[in-house]
Amino acid sequence: MSKRRDAGARTLFASIGKRRVIVFVGAGGVGKTTLSAAVAVRAAREGRRVACLTIDPARRLADSLGVASCGARGELTEITGTLGGAVAEGGSLAFGMLDPKETFDRFVVERASSPERAQRILENRLYRYISSSLSGMHEYMALEKLCEIRGRGDVDLIVLDTPPTANAIDFFTAPRRMKDALDGPLVRVMRRAYAGPGRLGFDLVGRWARAVLRAISKVTGAELLDEMMGFVDALSDLFGSFSERADAIEKALHGDDVAFCLVTTPDKATMRETREFRQRLSTLGLGVFAAVFNRCHVPRVPAPPADAPGAELLAALNAEWNAAFDREAERIAEVRDGWDGLEAMGIVPLVPEGATRVAALDAIAARL
């Protein structure tokens, strides 16, 4: 049997195996957050030490896991006690909201050449702007935190809930984009012109850059120019570490212990977006190991007895449900038979069982 056709016979949990990071991706509103929570809860019940993470400042994942409050942003909050039911020996579940600003500040403190240099960087106005507002920095630092947690000895599995498709691509390309931005031509020239606090480069490029900077100062003012040069000096101090970390994070996303699970609903429009997103991931070298179809019309329902009360109405409703079941089954079969590299599939019903939040998560996980 081919690997593609065998995918439908394997469960998501059987395919997770010894992987360290499971990344849930997909369009907005398809249920990534709920499925992330369900997988995290189930893995903890099976005895794994799980960290369930999100970069979304909204509380959707926290609400799904029943987290009323978190510790310091960027830190993991132990929530095993909220699960109820059986948890295998050694199993645990922690929740974390990745905090890019806090991560970047700690990166500066750890990587700067001296405590004094670190403090100068943290107090620089341009640094404060870039660390919180520069496009790509939020995603990059979230990945930095992800890799930090991944390297810890007290976490066996990380389950990551990501933004919708468009923002997710920004998330996965952040290391390369940030490295390119902070080592671009303009920044390289400025770094060459400014060799450190109070020192200017005196080669040909440096002299040319000094003339340019003098012209800029007439427009921006000397104070802003000093801050710009101070920030460039900070980059000179940090860039070696930053560049190395960006390369390491990009490499980590392609590691064998990282698996991408694509979540979709079986409607036509979402399926189209899902296929396009999978192709974009493929061009980045990020393969999808599993697909989960959420909110499906399953199971197929039988016709009601002819003498049942309201039989005619029930028959019409059942026929509509079964027609949706047939359409969705065809789309699911196309994915199962046509997506190379797919190891596992899951089908989650439109209305999962479970009278409580945790029971519903357990019921969803059982379908996977």
Secondary structure by P-SEA (a helix, b strand, c coil): ccccccccccccccccccccbbbbbbcccccaaaaaaaaaaaaaaaccbbbbbbccccaaaaaaaccccccccccccccccccccccccccbbbbbcccaaaaaaaaaaaccccaaaaaaaaacaaaaaaaccccaaaaaaaaaaaaaaaacccccbbbbbbccaaaaaaaaaaaaaaaaaaacaaaaaaaaaccccccccccaaaaaaaaaaaaaaaaccaaaaaaaaaaaaaaaacaaaaaaaaaaaaaaaacccbbbbbbbcccaaaaaaaaaaaaaaaaacccccccccccccccccccccccccaaaaaaaaaaaaaaaaaaaaaaaaaaaaccccccbbbbbccccccccaaaaaaaaaaac
